[in-house]
């Protein structure tokens, strides 16, 4: 019987909440659990990247596109195209011409050169298809050419920054110009492999691993799952044996290939074999592609981007061409036994031959037409050399069906075979019998299972996302990778999201700021004690996810920013309240205020005075001073707000705009408007009078004396603990420092024995207490403390330190809390505390 798992092991782990800005969002718009229409979205820290934009070779029209309607393409900052194959790049014209995409597009120089011709040829082939009337035209040739200028070409190993996104292309093998991209956003490094190959072939360099860079996320293909390729030499031998076997029985060989990529590798193999075997040189090899000559110029141009084998061939061929006096025919791509076939109209279909024709999936074009011609003859043969996508004719014919549907409408197939059943009202297609042989040899430039696993282990990224693979192959690779976690302390997270399945991965990146300018000149604390650590204050500036801490004065030099001070000014007229009433109200709210500027003089009897409205009138006897007659009087409130009062009742409130000052200014304005409508203001502003009002000389809330503050504290404590509150008359003396047993000369000082004198000790104590009382009075403390009696318990509160002494812990804590509240209520208790 299996042991029961503990409940604690079965309970889900409680994860801490993650800031959404620290999450990496990954979304497959295509290429998730499938091969075809590769298109992926990366979003992190508000930045968005799209990787590839291809079409699915098994579908037509809008169904072939990635799920663009699942994401707002207007938010994409950068679109990176890994290589020119149609399943990775053919949706790009649609994105640029038919969507709200507003970002920038990048690809390598060879990719851009070949992409132009490849997409142009693809549009023409689709338009010539017999079923074009049933297709939705995604874009026209004119739209493709009009958007071509928006593409920016870049070189390998060059780093580019767009909208704080850094990316660097590295060689990926696979095809000419193929790149894997290292993307960095806010310190997070993501490597996207695209389609890549680590195999040394006849013309391409293998994929390069970025050296000395710690990758956080690896997005890699999983085309072949865990399957392993046969060694290269054995595959070449088997391929040649299959081709020569078909030719020896008098048949024709059809090799469906992509127009560019693996076709060039196969041409090098065949041309080399034909050169070494004269018996086959009479049998022609055709490269049937509209792009053959155009794109071969690109291959000639970028010989320097290929491997050493091609460079060696280039030198040898150029030397031979110079000796023969025909420099135009030099180079490894001027094949000796390969003929270019632009279309089938001039093709003399007689006798044995080898034809490499596109497209590689046999969906349409020259390769499909030749398949329909040659399929009924059992002497002919089809040799599949690339990866076949589910749903395509290339995949179906590998199962060796008895018949295939005719879609090209060729005259050579007219009347052949029988009619196939129609589906959903579609026109019945004639079925062609398949008697030709079908063989497969994998020359697709994709990593196999072992190579992919080795690459993933070498990169050692903590997060791996699998794309570009059929679900079955992808799941097998995922299981294999997860099994490797058993021997690891740090487990690798493996994801295989399906199309439109949003994946969110939290990443906590440590944030550091570089101290620059004046702040960098402050020496750091050398103490290891955390309490002695020095705090640095300044302005934190973030640029391209890099943070710098600097003084406001350094913003212009180090950040290119300018500082602006906003001075706020509010004008108002007080028709009722006079200067004295305004000052009284401000002191009652803010405590002591500072009078700045020209001070007004008090008026005397028989002189001209101003009432609250600022109107002067002569009085022989006045019952109270109605106001002052200053040119201008200003008050500084809490060190930041200036209130300027003019004799005509005009008041100007000025302050420097910031969050704190704005709040204080709002409070000042509220006081001014309140005092304007108070009864005192109305009384003062009424008509002239001949009597005097005796008012207090000062505001009781302004400049409170120490005795008044002490009285208020006692009143507060009495309200809490009753009337048994008495001042402490004797101060608390500090402890005497111990006398050193060694004198200045380092000689042990023997203490002298003195006779104890009670009177002298009492006098000394009195002197110390008097000295301490004098010190307390100097700092504004009237008595050393207060004594509070509650029942049988006594608590002492020392006013200088607000220390509470009491034998009862409960009473001590209660008194301490009340005293702290009292300090806040009657604060400041004393002028200064040392």
TORLUMTI-518269 format. One record per residue (C-alpha): residue in three letters; x, y, z. Coordinates in steps of 0.05 Angstrom, whole numbers, padded with zeros to 5 digits, always signed. Example, Ala and Ser with C-alpha at 12.3 -4.5 7.8 and 13.67 -1.06 7.14 Angstrom:
! TORLUMTI-518269
ALA+00246-00090+00156
SER+00273-00021+00143
This chain:
! TORLUMTI-518269
UNK+00000+00000+00000
UNK+00028+00066-00020
UNK+00047+00112+00037
UNK+00001+00171+00047
UNK+00032+00239+00034
UNK+00034+00289+00090
UNK-00019+00342+00087
UNK+00035+00396+00090
UNK+00067+00368+00027
UNK+00000+00367-00010
UNK-00017+00438+00009
UNK+00000+00490-00044
UNK+00058+00536-00029
UNK+00039+00606-00010
UNK+00073+00653-00058
UNK+00087+00726-00043
UNK+00048+00775-00087
UNK+00087+00798-00148
UNK+00089+00868-00176
UNK+00057+00864-00246
UNK+00114+00907-00273
UNK+00163+00852-00252
UNK+00127+00799-00294
UNK+00150+00777-00362
UNK+00090+00765-00408
UNK+00100+00716-00466
UNK+00046+00703-00517
UNK+00047+00658-00578
UNK+00007+00688-00635
UNK+00033+00630-00677
UNK+00083+00574-00672
UNK+00056+00549-00605
UNK+00050+00473-00606
UNK+00056+00477-00682
UNK+00105+00489-00738
UNK+00086+00548-00781
UNK+00064+00622-00775
UNK+00117+00635-00722
UNK+00100+00699-00683
UNK+00114+00712-00610
UNK+00102+00771-00563
UNK+00148+00791-00506
UNK+00126+00845-00457
UNK+00166+00869-00397
UNK+00170+00934-00359
UNK+00122+00968-00408
UNK+00164+00948-00469
UNK+00137+00902-00523
UNK+00175+00861-00575
UNK+00148+00817-00631
UNK+00191+00759-00655
UNK+00178+00737-00727
UNK+00114+00743-00768
UNK+00102+00684-00815
UNK+00046+00646-00848
UNK+00025+00574-00839
UNK+00041+00534-00903
UNK-00018+00486-00894
UNK-00071+00541-00894
UNK-00094+00595-00943
UNK-00115+00667-00935
UNK-00130+00695-00866
UNK-00127+00626-00835
UNK-00053+00623-00850
UNK-00038+00685-00809
UNK-00019+00687-00736
UNK-00074+00708-00687
UNK-00061+00782-00694
UNK-00131+00799-00668
UNK-00110+00772-00599
UNK-00061+00829-00587
UNK-00058+00904-00598
UNK-00001+00911-00648
UNK+00002+00986-00638
UNK+00038+00974-00572
UNK+00095+00936-00604
UNK+00161+00975-00601
UNK+00206+00928-00641
UNK+00194+00871-00691
UNK+00253+00824-00701
UNK+00254+00776-00761
UNK+00300+00716-00750
UNK+00305+00693-00823
UNK+00271+00698-00891
UNK+00231+00632-00893
UNK+00157+00642-00907
UNK+00134+00612-00841
UNK+00175+00665-00805
UNK+00171+00727-00849
UNK+00115+00724-00900
UNK+00063+00758-00855
UNK+00107+00820-00848
UNK+00077+00858-00907
UNK+00008+00846-00878
UNK+00031+00872-00810
UNK+00061+00935-00840
UNK+00006+00950-00890
UNK-00059+00924-00859
UNK-00052+00931-00783
UNK-00041+00987-00733
UNK+00031+00967-00722
UNK+00074+01029-00710
UNK+00140+01000-00687
UNK+00207+00989-00721
UNK+00228+00926-00759
UNK+00298+00895-00760
UNK+00331+00837-00796
UNK+00401+00822-00821
UNK+00427+00847-00888
UNK+00424+00780-00924
UNK+00355+00766-00897
UNK+00329+00833-00922
UNK+00360+00823-00991
UNK+00329+00753-01000
UNK+00264+00771-00965
UNK+00247+00822-01019
UNK+00251+00771-01077
UNK+00222+00713-01038
UNK+00158+00749-01016
UNK+00150+00779-01086
UNK+00155+00709-01117
UNK+00107+00681-01065
UNK+00054+00733-01082
UNK+00060+00717-01156
UNK+00056+00642-01145
UNK-00007+00649-01103
UNK-00039+00694-01155
UNK-00026+00642-01210
UNK-00055+00584-01170
UNK-00117+00552-01199
UNK-00153+00561-01133
UNK-00137+00634-01127
UNK-00209+00652-01135
UNK-00224+00618-01069
UNK-00167+00653-01032
UNK-00166+00718-00994
UNK-00110+00761-01019
UNK-00072+00782-00957
UNK-00030+00836-00992
UNK-00009+00855-01062
UNK+00060+00859-01092
UNK+00054+00935-01091
UNK+00039+00934-01016
UNK+00099+00889-01004
UNK+00145+00935-01042
UNK+00117+00998-01010
UNK+00130+00971-00940
UNK+00200+00945-00956
UNK+00233+01012-00940
UNK+00208+01007-00868
UNK+00254+00949-00855
UNK+00322+00965-00823
UNK+00381+00919-00836
UNK+00433+00905-00783
UNK+00497+00864-00776
UNK+00515+00806-00731
UNK+00546+00824-00663
UNK+00521+00896-00666
UNK+00480+00921-00607
UNK+00422+00968-00621
UNK+00378+01006-00572
UNK+00306+01025-00588
UNK+00260+01053-00534
UNK+00305+01026-00479
UNK+00306+00957-00511
UNK+00375+00930-00528
UNK+00383+00873-00578
UNK+00441+00839-00612
UNK+00438+00789-00670
UNK+00482+00726-00669
UNK+00492+00675-00725
UNK+00441+00619-00722
UNK+00462+00574-00779
UNK+00398+00547-00812
UNK+00400+00592-00874
UNK+00440+00651-00899
UNK+00428+00711-00854
UNK+00390+00673-00801
UNK+00399+00705-00732
UNK+00384+00690-00660
UNK+00370+00753-00620
UNK+00395+00770-00551
UNK+00345+00820-00522
UNK+00356+00859-00458
UNK+00301+00898-00423
UNK+00316+00930-00355
UNK+00372+00881-00342
UNK+00331+00819-00361
UNK+00366+00781-00417
UNK+00325+00739-00466
UNK+00354+00696-00521
UNK+00309+00678-00580
UNK+00340+00624-00624
UNK+00290+00625-00682
UNK+00307+00565-00727
UNK+00379+00547-00714
UNK+00429+00493-00731
UNK+00492+00470-00696
UNK+00514+00424-00753
UNK+00574+00439-00796
UNK+00549+00436-00868
UNK+00579+00456-00935
UNK+00565+00531-00933
UNK+00538+00557-00867
UNK+00571+00569-00800
UNK+00536+00536-00741
UNK+00497+00573-00688
UNK+00538+00615-00641
UNK+00529+00615-00566
UNK+00535+00685-00534
UNK+00597+00682-00491
UNK+00602+00711-00421
UNK+00529+00730-00417
UNK+00480+00703-00366
UNK+00415+00688-00401
UNK+00351+00694-00359
UNK+00301+00667-00410
UNK+00315+00621-00469
UNK+00262+00616-00525
UNK+00282+00558-00569
UNK+00253+00516-00625
UNK+00232+00443-00612
UNK+00221+00421-00684
UNK+00249+00351-00678
UNK+00233+00340-00604
UNK+00281+00287-00578
UNK+00295+00254-00646
UNK+00366+00247-00669
UNK+00394+00259-00739
UNK+00434+00206-00775
UNK+00507+00229-00782
UNK+00518+00278-00838
UNK+00564+00233-00880
UNK+00514+00175-00877
UNK+00457+00220-00898
UNK+00494+00247-00958
UNK+00512+00176-00979
UNK+00440+00152-00972
UNK+00414+00213-01010
UNK+00460+00202-01069
UNK+00445+00128-01069
UNK+00370+00142-01073
UNK+00377+00193-01129
UNK+00424+00150-01171
UNK+00378+00090-01160
UNK+00319+00128-01190
UNK+00361+00152-01248
UNK+00389+00083-01262
UNK+00318+00056-01270
UNK+00303+00110-01321
UNK+00262+00155-01276
UNK+00260+00228-01257
UNK+00277+00255-01188
UNK+00234+00309-01156
UNK+00265+00343-01095
UNK+00216+00393-01065
UNK+00256+00448-01030
UNK+00249+00518-01005
UNK+00273+00565-01059
UNK+00329+00588-01014
UNK+00363+00556-00955
UNK+00371+00480-00958
UNK+00367+00483-01035
UNK+00436+00514-01038
UNK+00465+00460-00993
UNK+00435+00405-01036
UNK+00461+00438-01099
UNK+00532+00438-01070
UNK+00525+00363-01054
UNK+00499+00345-01123
UNK+00548+00389-01161
UNK+00606+00360-01123
UNK+00582+00288-01135
UNK+00570+00300-01210
UNK+00640+00330-01216
UNK+00670+00266-01188
UNK+00626+00218-01228
UNK+00628+00230-01302
UNK+00577+00176-01317
UNK+00522+00221-01289
UNK+00545+00286-01321
UNK+00500+00273-01382
UNK+00439+00274-01336
UNK+00417+00346-01323
UNK+00404+00376-01255
UNK+00353+00432-01255
UNK+00342+00485-01203
UNK+00270+00504-01218
UNK+00257+00571-01184
UNK+00239+00640-01208
UNK+00287+00667-01157
UNK+00347+00624-01175
UNK+00389+00675-01211
UNK+00367+00736-01170
UNK+00382+00704-01103
UNK+00446+00671-01125
UNK+00473+00741-01132
UNK+00459+00751-01058
UNK+00495+00686-01041
UNK+00555+00710-01082
UNK+00554+00777-01045
UNK+00554+00748-00975
UNK+00608+00695-00984
UNK+00645+00727-00926
UNK+00587+00709-00880
UNK+00594+00634-00896
UNK+00640+00580-00870
UNK+00712+00565-00888
UNK+00693+00512-00939
UNK+00657+00563-00982
UNK+00713+00613-00974
UNK+00763+00561-00997
UNK+00720+00543-01057
UNK+00713+00617-01073
UNK+00789+00626-01075
UNK+00799+00564-01117
UNK+00744+00581-01167
UNK+00767+00653-01173
UNK+00838+00630-01187
UNK+00813+00582-01241
UNK+00770+00637-01271
UNK+00829+00685-01274
UNK+00871+00632-01309
UNK+00815+00620-01360
UNK+00805+00695-01369
UNK+00732+00692-01349
UNK+00727+00727-01281
UNK+00651+00732-01286
UNK+00643+00657-01278
UNK+00683+00648-01214
UNK+00657+00632-01146
UNK+00627+00572-01110
UNK+00557+00589-01132
UNK+00572+00585-01206
UNK+00554+00511-01211
UNK+00583+00469-01267
UNK+00528+00417-01272
UNK+00467+00455-01247
UNK+00419+00489-01296
UNK+00370+00543-01278
UNK+00297+00530-01297
UNK+00254+00592-01292
UNK+00188+00558-01309
UNK+00162+00493-01340
UNK+00142+00523-01407
UNK+00212+00512-01435
UNK+00225+00447-01397
UNK+00238+00389-01443
UNK+00209+00333-01401
UNK+00245+00276-01435
UNK+00291+00225-01403
UNK+00321+00224-01333
UNK+00335+00286-01294
UNK+00339+00315-01224
UNK+00295+00375-01209
UNK+00299+00416-01145
UNK+00234+00455-01145
UNK+00199+00501-01096
UNK+00157+00505-01055
UNK+00182+00452-01007
UNK+00113+00435-00979
UNK+00084+00416-01048
UNK+00024+00460-01037
UNK+00028+00495-01104
UNK+00077+00521-01155
UNK+00129+00484-01197
UNK+00140+00428-01147
UNK+00066+00411-01143
UNK+00058+00412-01218
UNK+00117+00365-01228
UNK+00089+00319-01174
UNK+00023+00314-01210
UNK+00059+00299-01275
UNK+00107+00246-01249
UNK+00067+00213-01193
UNK+00032+00160-01238
UNK+00099+00133-01264
UNK+00131+00081-01217
UNK+00200+00095-01245
UNK+00199+00166-01218
UNK+00214+00184-01147
UNK+00202+00240-01096
UNK+00258+00254-01047
UNK+00237+00296-00987
UNK+00297+00331-00954
UNK+00265+00382-00908
UNK+00217+00384-00850
UNK+00145+00372-00871
UNK+00091+00411-00835
UNK+00027+00376-00814
UNK-00030+00387-00864
UNK+00014+00398-00925
UNK+00021+00353-00986
UNK+00094+00340-00968
UNK+00070+00309-00902
UNK+00014+00270-00935
UNK+00056+00240-00990
UNK+00105+00212-00939
UNK+00049+00165-00919
UNK+00050+00139-00991
UNK-00025+00148-01008
UNK-00054+00111-01068
UNK-00075+00177-01100
UNK-00067+00251-01093
UNK-00113+00309-01112
UNK-00097+00349-01174
UNK-00101+00424-01161
UNK-00056+00454-01214
UNK-00100+00440-01274
UNK-00042+00419-01317
UNK-00056+00392-01386
UNK-00010+00335-01373
UNK-00057+00309-01320
UNK-00121+00321-01356
UNK-00164+00259-01359
UNK-00120+00221-01311
UNK-00150+00186-01251
UNK-00219+00193-01221
UNK-00259+00247-01186
UNK-00252+00255-01111
UNK-00312+00268-01067
UNK-00330+00341-01056
UNK-00333+00369-00986
UNK-00385+00420-00963
UNK-00406+00435-01034
UNK-00335+00445-01061
UNK-00319+00426-01132
UNK-00295+00354-01137
UNK-00221+00349-01153
UNK-00192+00296-01200
UNK-00150+00245-01163
UNK-00083+00224-01191
UNK-00056+00155-01177
UNK+00010+00155-01140
UNK+00059+00102-01163
UNK+00124+00140-01155
UNK+00170+00123-01097
UNK+00175+00169-01037
UNK+00236+00173-00993
UNK+00257+00222-00938
UNK+00326+00244-00917
UNK+00329+00299-00865
UNK+00373+00356-00889
UNK+00330+00408-00853
UNK+00377+00456-00818
UNK+00345+00447-00750
UNK+00377+00420-00687
UNK+00359+00350-00668
UNK+00340+00329-00597
UNK+00412+00318-00572
UNK+00438+00383-00602
UNK+00380+00423-00575
UNK+00388+00392-00505
UNK+00463+00407-00506
UNK+00450+00479-00527
UNK+00398+00488-00472
UNK+00446+00459-00420
UNK+00503+00504-00444
UNK+00460+00567-00440
UNK+00436+00545-00370
UNK+00378+00594-00369
UNK+00332+00587-00308
UNK+00271+00593-00354
UNK+00263+00557-00421
UNK+00204+00568-00468
UNK+00193+00517-00524
UNK+00163+00540-00590
UNK+00162+00518-00663
UNK+00146+00445-00654
UNK+00087+00398-00663
UNK+00054+00384-00596
UNK+00077+00311-00593
UNK+00150+00328-00606
UNK+00148+00388-00560
UNK+00119+00349-00501
UNK+00171+00294-00508
UNK+00227+00346-00506
UNK+00195+00381-00447
UNK+00191+00315-00408
UNK+00264+00301-00424
UNK+00286+00369-00399
UNK+00244+00364-00336
UNK+00275+00297-00320
UNK+00343+00331-00319
UNK+00319+00374-00260
UNK+00327+00315-00214
UNK+00402+00325-00211
UNK+00399+00401-00204
UNK+00394+00443-00141
UNK+00366+00502-00181
UNK+00308+00474-00221
UNK+00298+00498-00292
UNK+00227+00521-00309
UNK+00203+00492-00376
UNK+00143+00522-00412
UNK+00108+00501-00477
UNK+00051+00550-00486
UNK-00002+00539-00540
UNK-00025+00594-00587
UNK-00060+00653-00552
UNK-00042+00623-00484
UNK-00013+00680-00443
UNK+00047+00662-00401
UNK+00068+00706-00342
UNK+00135+00694-00307
UNK+00156+00736-00247
UNK+00226+00763-00246
UNK+00254+00801-00186
UNK+00311+00844-00210
UNK+00354+00879-00158
UNK+00350+00954-00167
UNK+00413+00994-00157
UNK+00427+01068-00166
UNK+00493+01099-00183
UNK+00511+01159-00139
UNK+00540+01216-00182
UNK+00560+01289-00176
UNK+00564+01323-00109
UNK+00535+01263-00072
UNK+00591+01218-00098
UNK+00642+01262-00061
UNK+00611+01245+00007
UNK+00655+01191+00038
UNK+00617+01128+00058
UNK+00613+01108+00131
UNK+00670+01062+00152
UNK+00633+01035+00212
UNK+00602+00966+00208
UNK+00548+00986+00257
UNK+00481+00994+00219
UNK+00462+01051+00266
UNK+00522+01091+00241
UNK+00503+01084+00167
UNK+00498+01150+00132
UNK+00435+01167+00094
UNK+00442+01203+00027
UNK+00385+01244+00000
UNK+00378+01268-00071
UNK+00339+01262-00136
UNK+00331+01192-00165
UNK+00334+01196-00242
UNK+00318+01135-00286
UNK+00341+01133-00358
UNK+00338+01069-00400
UNK+00323+01030-00336
UNK+00389+01056-00306
UNK+00380+01096-00242
UNK+00425+01151-00216
UNK+00422+01189-00150
UNK+00445+01261-00153
UNK+00436+01328-00121
UNK+00385+01375-00153
UNK+00442+01421-00173
UNK+00472+01365-00216
UNK+00410+01350-00256
UNK+00431+01392-00315
UNK+00501+01363-00320
UNK+00488+01289-00307
UNK+00416+01280-00330
UNK+00407+01336-00380
UNK+00348+01362-00340
UNK+00333+01432-00316
UNK+00301+01449-00249
UNK+00244+01499-00244
UNK+00219+01533-00181
UNK+00145+01552-00183
UNK+00128+01612-00141
UNK+00055+01616-00123
UNK+00019+01681-00107
UNK-00053+01692-00084
UNK-00083+01762-00080
UNK-00144+01777-00038
UNK-00178+01837-00006
UNK-00202+01836+00066
UNK-00257+01887+00072
UNK-00270+01874+00146
UNK-00210+01844+00182
UNK-00153+01890+00201
UNK-00079+01876+00210
UNK-00082+01861+00285
UNK-00140+01813+00276
UNK-00104+01777+00219
UNK-00042+01769+00261
UNK-00083+01746+00321
UNK-00117+01692+00279
UNK-00053+01669+00247
UNK-00018+01663+00315
UNK-00078+01625+00342
UNK-00071+01573+00287
UNK+00004+01569+00273
UNK+00034+01592+00340
UNK+00091+01642+00338
UNK+00098+01676+00270
UNK+00156+01718+00247
UNK+00144+01790+00225
UNK+00188+01810+00168
UNK+00195+01873+00126
UNK+00174+01943+00149
UNK+00139+01941+00217
UNK+00077+01983+00230
UNK+00073+02031+00288
UNK+00014+02033+00335
UNK-00032+02092+00328
UNK-00044+02141+00384
UNK-00104+02186+00402
UNK-00115+02246+00358
UNK-00080+02215+00298
UNK-00107+02186+00234
UNK-00126+02113+00240
UNK-00151+02059+00192
UNK-00208+02013+00206
UNK-00215+01943+00179
UNK-00237+01970+00112
UNK-00175+02013+00107
UNK-00216+02078+00110
UNK-00184+02132+00152
UNK-00223+02175+00201
UNK-00204+02225+00255
UNK-00220+02208+00326
UNK-00207+02249+00389
UNK-00215+02187+00434
UNK-00216+02115+00412
UNK-00240+02058+00455
UNK-00191+02009+00420
UNK-00137+02009+00368
UNK-00172+01993+00304
UNK-00110+01978+00264
UNK-00043+02000+00240
UNK-00024+02042+00181
UNK+00036+02006+00151
UNK+00061+02015+00081
UNK+00068+01940+00080
UNK+00074+01888+00135
UNK+00094+01816+00122
UNK+00090+01754+00165
UNK+00130+01690+00154
UNK+00089+01629+00173
UNK+00123+01563+00187
UNK+00184+01586+00148
UNK+00152+01578+00080
UNK+00090+01621+00070
UNK+00093+01698+00069
UNK+00030+01739+00083
UNK+00038+01811+00060
UNK-00015+01859+00088
UNK-00023+01927+00057
UNK-00059+01986+00088
UNK-00117+01985+00040
UNK-00137+01914+00061
UNK-00100+01882+00003
UNK-00067+01817+00024
UNK-00016+01777-00017
UNK+00000+01706+00001
UNK+00065+01679-00029
UNK+00099+01611-00026
UNK+00144+01564-00065
UNK+00101+01510-00096
UNK+00110+01440-00070
UNK+00067+01388-00036
UNK+00082+01411+00036
UNK+00080+01486+00023
UNK+00016+01481-00017
UNK-00019+01449+00043
UNK+00006+01503+00091
UNK-00015+01557+00042
UNK-00085+01527+00037
UNK-00090+01530+00113
UNK-00067+01603+00114
UNK-00119+01622+00062
UNK-00173+01585+00101
UNK-00154+01625+00164
UNK-00156+01691+00126
UNK-00225+01676+00096
UNK-00250+01653+00164
UNK-00226+01715+00202
UNK-00257+01759+00149
UNK-00327+01732+00166
UNK-00316+01728+00242
UNK-00357+01773+00290
UNK-00294+01808+00312
UNK-00280+01831+00241
UNK-00352+01856+00233
UNK-00348+01895+00299
UNK-00282+01926+00282
UNK-00304+01947+00213
UNK-00368+01981+00233
UNK-00378+02056+00234
UNK-00334+02104+00272
UNK-00338+02104+00348
UNK-00312+02143+00408
UNK-00299+02088+00460
UNK-00241+02043+00477
UNK-00238+01967+00479
UNK-00187+01939+00527
UNK-00154+01880+00495
UNK-00099+01834+00517
UNK-00030+01857+00497
UNK-00012+01790+00465
UNK-00042+01727+00437
UNK-00045+01673+00491
UNK-00025+01621+00439
UNK+00037+01659+00417
UNK+00103+01657+00455
UNK+00075+01618+00514
UNK+00119+01623+00577
UNK+00149+01562+00610
UNK+00104+01570+00672
UNK+00042+01571+00627
UNK+00065+01509+00590
UNK+00078+01474+00656
UNK+00009+01494+00681
UNK-00023+01466+00618
UNK+00015+01400+00627
UNK-00008+01394+00699
UNK-00079+01409+00678
UNK-00074+01354+00625
UNK-00047+01304+00676
UNK-00099+01322+00728
UNK-00154+01308+00678
UNK-00125+01238+00669
UNK-00101+01219+00740
UNK-00137+01265+00789
UNK-00114+01323+00832
UNK-00055+01288+00866
UNK-00004+01319+00819
UNK+00054+01353+00856
UNK+00119+01384+00829
UNK+00185+01351+00847
UNK+00230+01401+00881
UNK+00296+01364+00881
UNK+00327+01349+00813
UNK+00354+01282+00792
UNK+00429+01286+00794
UNK+00471+01251+00742
UNK+00516+01194+00768
UNK+00588+01213+00786
UNK+00641+01185+00739
UNK+00688+01135+00772
UNK+00756+01162+00791
UNK+00814+01132+00754
UNK+00859+01088+00797
UNK+00919+01111+00755
UNK+00943+01183+00751
UNK+00969+01219+00689
UNK+01039+01191+00699
UNK+01013+01120+00700
UNK+01025+01111+00775
UNK+00971+01077+00816
UNK+00934+01127+00858
UNK+00920+01103+00927
UNK+00854+01132+00953
UNK+00861+01177+01013
UNK+00820+01159+01073
UNK+00779+01220+01095
UNK+00733+01227+01153
UNK+00660+01233+01134
UNK+00630+01302+01149
UNK+00553+01302+01145
UNK+00548+01378+01140
UNK+00598+01381+01084
UNK+00563+01326+01046
UNK+00496+01361+01055
UNK+00525+01427+01030
UNK+00557+01392+00970
UNK+00490+01360+00953
UNK+00454+01426+00958
UNK+00506+01459+00913
UNK+00497+01405+00860
UNK+00422+01410+00863
UNK+00425+01486+00857
UNK+00471+01479+00797
UNK+00425+01428+00765
UNK+00363+01473+00777
UNK+00399+01531+00745
UNK+00414+01489+00684
UNK+00341+01466+00679
UNK+00316+01538+00685
UNK+00364+01559+00630
UNK+00332+01511+00581
UNK+00261+01531+00601
UNK+00242+01476+00650
UNK+00211+01506+00714
UNK+00214+01444+00758
UNK+00253+01379+00751
UNK+00190+01337+00746
UNK+00121+01319+00773
UNK+00098+01265+00819
UNK+00032+01229+00806
UNK-00003+01189+00860
UNK-00055+01138+00841
UNK-00079+01097+00901
UNK-00016+01068+00933
UNK+00027+01076+00871
UNK+00072+01135+00856
UNK+00099+01153+00788
UNK+00153+01206+00775
UNK+00159+01242+00708
UNK+00225+01277+00695
UNK+00209+01335+00648
UNK+00276+01341+00614
UNK+00278+01269+00588
UNK+00204+01253+00598
UNK+00228+01190+00633
UNK+00176+01156+00677
UNK+00195+01119+00741
UNK+00144+01075+00775
UNK+00145+01007+00811
UNK+00080+00988+00776
UNK+00092+00969+00704
UNK+00019+00981+00686
UNK+00018+01052+00715
UNK+00086+01067+00685
UNK+00063+01050+00615
UNK-00002+01088+00624
UNK+00033+01151+00649
UNK+00084+01145+00593
UNK+00029+01143+00540
UNK-00008+01202+00572
UNK+00055+01244+00577
UNK+00072+01231+00504
UNK+00002+01253+00484
UNK+00008+01314+00529
UNK+00074+01333+00495
UNK+00039+01331+00428
UNK-00020+01372+00454
UNK+00017+01429+00489
UNK+00080+01425+00446
UNK+00130+01454+00447
UNK+00134+01442+00522
UNK+00201+01477+00531
UNK+00240+01525+00487
UNK+00298+01477+00473
UNK+00319+01410+00501
UNK+00392+01393+00506
